[in-house]
Amino acid sequence: MTLIELGFGAIAGIIIIGALIFLIGLPFKIIWNSIIGAVILWLVNLTGLVAIKITFIHALIVGVFGVPGLILLIIYLNYFK
């Protein structure tokens, strides 16, 4: 085995490990963002200004898109639905 083959093998291994770490971590990131989104929706509901039903989809929207997602969700649920 030459040094070039060893280098290509090491690079391929690093890429594969990075891809696996990304694919394994992605569901946890989605779940974490959904939990944070549900907490934000709960806090918004505590204010009493708007009432948003806390569902997984709503929590995911707020968790992924943050404050702009929350604002768009409030606009959509109060004015278009």
N, C-alpha and C positions, 0 to 999 in steps of 0.2 A: 504494500500500500504506500503510495507516494504522499508527500506532504500536501499536495493540491487536493487529492481525494479526501484526505483527513480533514482539511479545512472546509471543503464543501459539505462533508458529512456533519461537521460541527455546526455549520451555519444552518443546514436543513433541520438539525435537531433543535436548535434554538428557536427557529421559526415554528416548528410543530409544537413545542412546549408553550410558546407564547400564544398560539392559536387555541390550544386546549385551555389555558388559563383564562383567556377571554371568553370562550364558550361556556366554561363552567361558572364563571363569575357573573355572566349576563343575567341569568334568572334571579340571582341574589340581589343584583342591582335593581331590577324591576320590582321585586318584592319590597326592597327598602324604600324605593321612591314611592311606591303605593302607600306604605305605612306613613311616610312623611306627608303625602298628599291627604290622607285621611285625617291626620292630626290637624293640618291646616284647615280643612273643611270643617272639622269640629270646632276649631277656634273661631272661624267665621260665623258658624251657626250660634256660637255663644254670644256674639255681639247683638244678634237680633235684627240686624239690618236686612239681611237676606236669609232665606231658608233654602239650603241645598241638601237634597237627599244624599247621604253618604253611601255610594256604591263603589264597587271595585273599579268600574270604568271612570267614574268621576275622580276617584282618588288617583288613578293612574294618569289621567290627563293633568291634574294639578301637580302630581309628583314629577312627571317628565317635563312639563312645560313651565312649571313654577308660577310666578305671579301673573304673567300674561295668560297662561292657561286658566287660572282662576278667574280673571277678569272676563275672558271670552266665555267661560262656562256660566258665569253669572248673567252675562248679556244674553246668551242663548236660552238659558232656562227661564229667564224672566220676561223676555221680549219676543222670542220666536217660538216658544213652545206653549 
